[in-house]
Amino acid sequence: MAEVARRRLSEQVAQHLRELIVEGEIGAGEALPPERELSRRFGVSSVVIREALTTLSVSGLVSIRHGVGSFVTTPDHWHVAEPIATLIRSGRASVLDVLEVRSMIEIEAAGLAAHRRDPAALRELDGALARMAGSTHNPVANVEADLEFHRALAAGTGNPVLALVLQPILAPIHTGMLRGTRLPEATERALDEHRDIRNAVADGDADAARAAMRHHMHTARAEATLYARPLADEGPAILDGRAGTPRAATRRAGRGG
């Protein structure tokens, strides 16, 4: 019972510190008070404080530097993707469910990015495209560049909430994207589709940006259905994103990025 009570106390402390971090009362890069000070403030043992800090560290909100202290991290380090990943592993949500939500967000995000046409975001998009083009034979680097493109697009909307919302949605499809990079034609197709999105954003054409992203999401969904099965089983045809007509699956085997 004593152990259960201690865990409950550590959860309460972790929740209180989490709220301070999320609300910005303790900013990124700032050190949390020393364990002894936190123990005094909360009226709990140092063991409870260490467990609470470990919880925050596992969540990515805090970086523990032994012998130095505990420091608040930037939001891009926070493990906000875990609840969605857990849902998928539990069988209560699928990658296709995630893609459906992703489409709703990214299509409008592309239009908003085109409307706002931020020069810094365009430079980030161009950098991501260059890295994609230069890593066609390096699946890990190629997929990371792909994800960088989508993060840059979210940043280009000028809405900081969007990047935080998109992060946990992109994470669960990472594995499927890596599978798609085994087929050169899929990698080249993904590069072309990303270029179409970038060009529409650069032109400030919100309608064209939405259309390009809609097409990209359509093919991503078709390919996600494909890479959910072993490559040897990829016999059935899937829909072509442009014409809506069947094409051989081996010609469209995908990456979903």
C-alpha positions as CSV (number, residue, x, y, z in Angstrom):
1,M,0.0,0.0,0.0
2,A,2.9,2.4,0.8
3,E,4.3,1.9,-2.7
4,V,0.9,2.6,-4.3
5,A,0.5,5.7,-2.2
6,R,4.0,6.9,-3.3
7,R,3.2,6.3,-6.9
8,R,0.0,8.4,-6.6
9,L,2.0,11.2,-5.0
10,S,4.6,11.1,-7.8
11,E,1.8,11.2,-10.4
12,Q,0.3,14.2,-8.7
13,V,3.7,16.0,-8.6
14,A,4.4,15.1,-12.2
15,Q,1.0,16.4,-13.3
16,H,1.5,19.7,-11.5
17,L,5.0,20.2,-13.0
18,R,3.6,19.2,-16.4
19,E,0.9,22.0,-16.2
20,L,3.6,24.5,-15.3
21,I,5.7,23.5,-18.3
22,V,2.8,23.4,-20.8
23,E,1.4,26.7,-19.6
24,G,4.9,28.2,-20.1
25,E,5.5,29.1,-16.5
26,I,8.7,27.2,-16.8
27,G,10.1,27.8,-20.2
28,A,12.1,25.7,-22.6
29,G,15.7,25.4,-21.5
30,E,15.0,26.5,-18.0
31,A,16.1,24.3,-15.1
32,L,13.6,22.9,-12.7
33,P,14.3,23.6,-9.0
34,P,16.6,21.1,-7.3
35,E,15.1,17.9,-6.0
36,R,15.6,19.1,-2.4
37,E,13.6,22.3,-3.1
38,L,10.9,20.4,-4.9
39,S,10.6,18.0,-2.0
40,R,10.2,20.9,0.4
41,R,7.6,22.7,-1.8
42,F,5.4,19.6,-2.3
43,G,6.0,18.1,1.1
44,V,7.0,14.7,-0.3
45,S,10.1,12.6,-0.2
46,S,13.0,12.9,-2.6
47,V,12.1,9.4,-3.9
48,V,8.6,10.8,-5.0
49,I,10.3,13.8,-6.7
50,R,12.7,11.5,-8.6
51,E,9.8,9.3,-9.8
52,A,7.9,12.4,-10.9
53,L,10.9,13.7,-12.8
54,T,11.4,10.3,-14.5
55,T,7.8,10.4,-15.6
56,L,8.3,13.8,-17.2
57,S,11.6,12.6,-18.8
58,V,9.8,9.6,-20.4
59,S,7.2,12.0,-21.8
60,G,10.0,14.1,-23.3
61,L,9.1,17.2,-21.3
62,V,12.2,17.2,-19.2
63,S,15.8,16.3,-19.9
64,I,17.6,14.9,-16.8
65,R,21.3,15.7,-16.7
66,H,22.8,13.7,-13.9
67,G,24.9,15.8,-11.6
68,V,23.6,19.0,-13.2
69,G,19.8,19.1,-13.0
70,S,16.5,18.7,-14.9
71,F,15.8,21.0,-17.8
72,V,12.5,21.7,-19.7
73,T,12.7,20.7,-23.4
74,T,11.2,22.4,-26.4
75,P,7.7,21.2,-27.6
76,D,9.2,19.3,-30.5
77,H,10.7,16.8,-28.0
78,W,7.4,16.1,-26.3
79,H,6.1,12.6,-26.9
80,V,2.6,13.7,-27.9
81,A,2.4,10.8,-30.5
82,E,2.2,8.1,-27.8
83,P,-1.6,8.1,-27.3
84,I,-2.3,7.6,-31.0
85,A,0.5,5.0,-31.3
86,T,-1.1,3.2,-28.4
87,L,-4.5,3.2,-30.0
88,I,-3.1,1.7,-33.2
89,R,-1.2,-1.0,-31.3
90,S,-4.4,-1.8,-29.3
91,G,-6.3,-2.4,-32.5
92,R,-8.9,0.3,-31.8
93,A,-7.5,2.6,-34.6
94,S,-5.7,1.8,-37.8
95,V,-3.1,3.6,-40.0
96,L,-6.0,4.3,-42.4
97,D,-7.9,6.0,-39.6
98,V,-4.9,8.2,-38.9
99,L,-4.5,9.0,-42.6
100,E,-8.1,10.1,-42.8
101,V,-7.6,12.6,-40.1
102,R,-4.3,13.6,-41.6
103,S,-6.0,14.4,-44.9
104,M,-8.4,16.7,-43.3
105,I,-5.6,18.7,-41.7
106,E,-3.0,18.7,-44.4
107,I,-5.2,19.6,-47.3
108,E,-6.3,22.8,-45.5
109,A,-2.8,23.4,-44.2
110,A,-1.5,23.4,-47.7
111,G,-4.1,26.0,-48.7
112,L,-3.3,28.2,-45.7
113,A,0.5,27.9,-46.3
114,A,-0.1,29.0,-49.9
115,H,-2.2,31.9,-48.8
116,R,0.4,33.1,-46.3
117,R,3.4,32.2,-48.5
118,D,6.0,32.6,-45.9
119,P,9.6,33.0,-47.4
120,A,11.2,31.1,-44.5
121,A,8.8,28.2,-44.9
122,L,9.5,28.1,-48.6
123,R,13.2,27.8,-47.9
124,E,12.5,24.9,-45.5
125,L,10.4,23.2,-48.1
126,D,13.1,23.6,-50.7
127,G,15.7,22.2,-48.3
128,A,13.5,19.2,-47.6
129,L,13.0,18.6,-51.3
130,A,16.7,18.7,-51.9
131,R,17.3,16.2,-49.2
132,M,14.6,13.9,-50.6
133,A,16.1,14.1,-54.0
134,G,19.6,13.4,-52.6
135,S,18.6,10.4,-50.5
136,T,16.6,8.2,-52.9
137,H,18.9,5.2,-52.0
138,N,18.9,5.9,-48.3
139,P,15.4,5.0,-46.9
140,V,15.8,6.4,-43.4
141,A,17.2,9.8,-44.6
142,N,14.6,10.0,-47.4
143,V,11.6,9.4,-45.1
144,E,13.0,11.9,-42.6
145,A,13.3,14.5,-45.3
146,D,9.7,13.7,-46.4
147,L,8.5,14.3,-42.8
148,E,10.5,17.5,-42.7
149,F,8.6,18.7,-45.7
150,H,5.3,18.2,-44.0
151,R,6.5,19.8,-40.8
152,A,7.8,22.8,-42.8
153,L,4.4,23.1,-44.5
154,A,2.7,23.1,-41.2
155,A,5.1,25.8,-40.0
156,G,4.3,27.8,-43.1
157,T,0.7,28.2,-42.0
158,G,1.9,30.5,-39.2
159,N,-0.3,28.6,-36.7
160,P,1.9,27.0,-34.0
161,V,-0.9,24.7,-32.9
162,L,-0.9,23.0,-36.2
163,A,2.6,21.6,-35.9
164,L,1.8,20.2,-32.5
165,V,-1.4,18.6,-33.8
166,L,0.3,17.1,-36.9
167,Q,3.3,15.6,-35.1
168,P,1.4,12.6,-33.5
169,I,-0.4,12.0,-36.7
170,L,2.7,11.7,-38.8
171,A,4.6,9.5,-36.4
172,P,2.5,6.3,-36.7
173,I,2.9,6.1,-40.5
174,H,6.7,6.3,-40.4
175,T,7.1,2.5,-40.6
176,G,4.9,2.2,-43.7
177,M,6.8,5.0,-45.4
178,L,10.0,3.2,-44.9
179,R,8.6,0.1,-46.6
180,G,7.6,2.2,-49.6
181,T,11.2,3.4,-50.1
182,R,12.2,-0.1,-51.2
183,L,10.5,0.7,-54.6
184,P,12.3,3.4,-56.6
185,E,9.2,4.3,-58.6
186,A,7.3,5.0,-55.4
187,T,10.1,7.3,-54.1
188,E,10.3,9.2,-57.3
189,R,6.5,9.6,-57.4
190,A,6.5,10.9,-53.8
191,L,9.2,13.5,-54.8
192,D,7.1,14.7,-57.8
193,E,4.0,15.1,-55.7
194,H,5.9,17.0,-53.0
195,R,7.2,19.3,-55.7
196,D,3.7,20.0,-57.0
197,I,2.7,21.0,-53.5
198,R,5.7,23.2,-53.0
199,N,5.2,25.0,-56.4
200,A,1.5,25.7,-55.6
201,V,2.5,27.2,-52.2
202,A,5.3,29.3,-53.9
203,D,2.7,30.6,-56.4
204,G,0.4,31.5,-53.6
205,D,-2.3,29.4,-55.2
206,A,-4.3,28.1,-52.3
207,D,-6.7,26.0,-54.5
208,A,-3.9,24.4,-56.4
209,A,-2.1,23.6,-53.1
210,R,-5.2,22.0,-51.7
211,A,-5.6,20.0,-54.9
212,A,-2.0,18.8,-54.9
213,M,-2.2,17.8,-51.3
214,R,-5.5,16.1,-51.9
215,H,-4.0,14.0,-54.6
216,H,-1.0,13.2,-52.5
217,M,-3.2,12.1,-49.6
218,H,-5.3,10.0,-52.0
219,T,-2.3,8.0,-53.2
220,A,-0.9,7.8,-49.7
221,R,-4.1,6.1,-48.5
222,A,-4.1,3.7,-51.5
223,E,-0.4,2.8,-50.7
224,A,-1.0,2.5,-47.0
225,T,-3.6,-0.2,-47.9
226,L,-0.9,-1.9,-49.9
227,Y,2.0,-1.8,-47.5
228,A,-0.3,-3.1,-44.7
229,R,0.3,-6.5,-46.5
230,P,3.5,-8.3,-47.3
231,L,5.0,-7.2,-50.6
232,A,4.5,-10.8,-52.0
233,D,0.8,-10.4,-51.5
234,E,0.5,-7.2,-53.5
235,G,-1.5,-8.6,-56.4
236,P,-4.8,-6.7,-56.3
237,A,-5.1,-3.4,-58.2
238,I,-5.5,-0.1,-56.4
239,L,-7.0,3.1,-57.6
240,D,-5.0,5.6,-59.5
241,G,-5.0,8.9,-57.8
242,R,-5.5,11.0,-61.0
243,A,-8.0,9.0,-63.0
244,G,-9.6,6.7,-60.4
245,T,-9.0,3.7,-62.5
246,P,-7.2,0.4,-61.5
247,R,-3.5,0.1,-62.0
248,A,-1.2,-2.7,-61.1
249,A,-0.2,-2.6,-57.5
250,T,3.4,-3.4,-58.3
251,R,3.5,-0.1,-60.2
252,R,2.1,1.9,-57.3
253,A,3.5,0.1,-54.3
254,G,4.0,2.8,-51.9
255,R,5.3,4.9,-49.1
256,G,2.4,7.0,-48.0
257,G,4.4,10.1,-47.2
